[in-house]
Amino acid sequence: MKVLIVYAHPEPQSFNAALKNTAIDTLEKQGHEVQVSDLYDMQFDPVASRKDFNGKNDTTFFKYAKEQQFNYEQDTLNPVIKAEFDKLLWADFVILQFPLWWFSVPAILKGWFDKVLLFGGIYGGQYGRYDTARLAGKIGMISTTTGSPEGSYAPNGFSGDIHEQILFHINHGVLYFSGITPLEPFIAYQVSHDEQERQQYLKVFQQKLENIDNIKRINYPKLAQFDDNGQLK
Ligand SMILES: Cc1cc2nc3c(=O)[nH]c(=O)nc-3n(C[C@H](O)[C@H](O)[C@H](O)COP(=O)(O)OP(=O)(O)OC[C@H]3O[C@@H](n4cnc5c(N)ncnc54)[C@H](O)[C@@H]3O)c2cc1C
């Protein structure tokens, strides 16, 4: 399998780095091919701007999605964005490795979503969305860490349900919107607290990646199950 790890942490000695390194070692030992986009190391620019495009569709009104489509079709995307896009098409399995920041991804990873998941190249234009988007057939997985304790992410916890409220916008709104079937996320809670727990998390993560086929898929409804107003039939 071809695996792309999109990794967003600024510190190479962080626990997120340890998870990323565990993933690389484990996957390569299993015979998978691995590429890593280390966004901080690349100094990936998350700010959407005209600099993302070498061609210009409309010089009077900057509409980001239209410029994405035009520049994708003309092959005039900024080469950094094009290279990330090509890695996505190459991958069968995409892992997003990041610390939970403000109940979401660090801004650098949000910028990667904005820029690389191209309108006209992944969704929209000739492609659909959800199960009809371009990346259909691929799998993806969030691997994240939190500062708050596990109980706070239960349905009655002070953070809110991590699956239904916190990570839904990434699993459903980013991965599945692009066609990718999300796997159940790997979550390491409150990782600054206990060395033994951290070792255990690394072990569990390794075991999961040794058995990718056994990781539960999140099966969201298919687009055809909704009516023209976007409601489940
Ligand atoms: C802007 C911002 C917003 C945030 N928002 C939230 C939020 O919404 N919700 C929330 O819950 N938390 C939040 N946090 C906290 C954040 O999620 C945690 O700080 C983060 O998940 C911890 O992961 P880390 O990789 O940065 O840990 P680190 O602090 O890098 O590492 C934790 C410990 O693991 C050790 N370690 C490193 N490698 C290994 C290894 N191989 N084996 C064992 N130990 C190792 C490190 O030395 C360190 O002691 C936020 C933090 C910031 C900065």
The ligand as a MOL file (V3000), in Angstrom:
LIG
                    3D

  0  0  0     0  0            999 V3000
M  V30 BEGIN CTAB
M  V30 COUNTS 53 58 0 0 0
M  V30 BEGIN ATOM
M  V30 1 C -2.6720 26.4570 20.2460 0
M  V30 2 C -3.0360 25.2520 21.0750 0
M  V30 3 C -4.3560 24.8510 21.1540 0
M  V30 4 C -4.7060 23.7260 21.8850 0
M  V30 5 N -6.0150 23.3190 21.8930 0
M  V30 6 C -6.3420 22.1900 22.5480 0
M  V30 7 C -7.6820 21.6970 22.4910 0
M  V30 8 O -8.5730 22.2600 21.8460 0
M  V30 9 N -7.9750 20.5570 23.1670 0
M  V30 10 C -7.0270 19.8780 23.8880 0
M  V30 11 O -7.3360 18.8400 24.4650 0
M  V30 12 N -5.7500 20.3160 23.9300 0
M  V30 13 C -5.3820 21.4340 23.2710 0
M  V30 14 N -4.0840 21.8490 23.2710 0
M  V30 15 C -3.0600 20.9750 23.8940 0
M  V30 16 C -2.4240 20.0880 22.8420 0
M  V30 17 O -3.3940 19.2650 22.2080 0
M  V30 18 C -1.3670 19.2040 23.4590 0
M  V30 19 O -0.3690 20.0520 23.9620 0
M  V30 20 C -0.7600 18.2370 22.4350 0
M  V30 21 O -1.7400 17.3350 21.9840 0
M  V30 22 C 0.3560 17.4470 23.0410 0
M  V30 23 O 1.0230 16.7460 22.0150 0
M  V30 24 P 2.5470 17.0920 21.6690 0
M  V30 25 O 3.0380 16.1800 20.6010 0
M  V30 26 O 2.6850 18.5590 21.4280 0
M  V30 27 O 3.1930 16.7090 23.0630 0
M  V30 28 P 4.6410 17.0740 23.6290 0
M  V30 29 O 4.4700 18.1370 24.6630 0
M  V30 30 O 5.5850 17.3040 22.5210 0
M  V30 31 O 5.0210 15.6940 24.2800 0
M  V30 32 C 4.4430 15.2240 25.4780 0
M  V30 33 C 5.5260 14.4360 26.1760 0
M  V30 34 O 5.8830 13.2890 25.3780 0
M  V30 35 C 7.2760 13.1400 25.4150 0
M  V30 36 N 7.7560 12.3080 24.3200 0
M  V30 37 C 8.2510 12.6760 23.1060 0
M  V30 38 N 8.6310 11.5950 22.4210 0
M  V30 39 C 8.3550 10.5080 23.1940 0
M  V30 40 C 8.5150 9.1140 23.0010 0
M  V30 41 N 9.0730 8.5790 21.9150 0
M  V30 42 N 8.1030 8.2900 24.0000 0
M  V30 43 C 7.5300 8.7860 25.1310 0
M  V30 44 N 7.3930 10.1030 25.3570 0
M  V30 45 C 7.7840 10.9540 24.3910 0
M  V30 46 C 7.7800 14.5650 25.3880 0
M  V30 47 O 9.1040 14.6640 25.8170 0
M  V30 48 C 6.8300 15.2330 26.3670 0
M  V30 49 O 7.2560 15.0700 27.6960 0
M  V30 50 C -3.7080 22.9870 22.5790 0
M  V30 51 C -2.3840 23.4250 22.5200 0
M  V30 52 C -2.0440 24.5390 21.7860 0
M  V30 53 C -0.5930 24.9660 21.7170 0
M  V30 END ATOM
M  V30 BEGIN BOND
M  V30 1 1 1 2
M  V30 2 1 2 3
M  V30 3 2 2 52
M  V30 4 2 3 4
M  V30 5 1 4 5
M  V30 6 1 4 50
M  V30 7 2 5 6
M  V30 8 1 6 7
M  V30 9 1 6 13
M  V30 10 2 7 8
M  V30 11 1 7 9
M  V30 12 1 9 10
M  V30 13 2 10 11
M  V30 14 1 10 12
M  V30 15 2 12 13
M  V30 16 1 13 14
M  V30 17 1 14 15
M  V30 18 1 14 50
M  V30 19 1 15 16
M  V30 20 1 16 17
M  V30 21 1 16 18
M  V30 22 1 18 19
M  V30 23 1 18 20
M  V30 24 1 20 21
M  V30 25 1 20 22
M  V30 26 1 22 23
M  V30 27 1 23 24
M  V30 28 2 24 25
M  V30 29 1 24 26
M  V30 30 1 24 27
M  V30 31 1 27 28
M  V30 32 2 28 29
M  V30 33 1 28 30
M  V30 34 1 28 31
M  V30 35 1 31 32
M  V30 36 1 32 33
M  V30 37 1 33 34
M  V30 38 1 33 48
M  V30 39 1 34 35
M  V30 40 1 35 36
M  V30 41 1 35 46
M  V30 42 1 36 37
M  V30 43 1 36 45
M  V30 44 2 37 38
M  V30 45 1 38 39
M  V30 46 1 39 40
M  V30 47 2 39 45
M  V30 48 1 40 41
M  V30 49 2 40 42
M  V30 50 1 42 43
M  V30 51 2 43 44
M  V30 52 1 44 45
M  V30 53 1 46 47
M  V30 54 1 46 48
M  V30 55 1 48 49
M  V30 56 2 50 51
M  V30 57 1 51 52
M  V30 58 1 52 53
M  V30 END BOND
M  V30 END CTAB
M  END
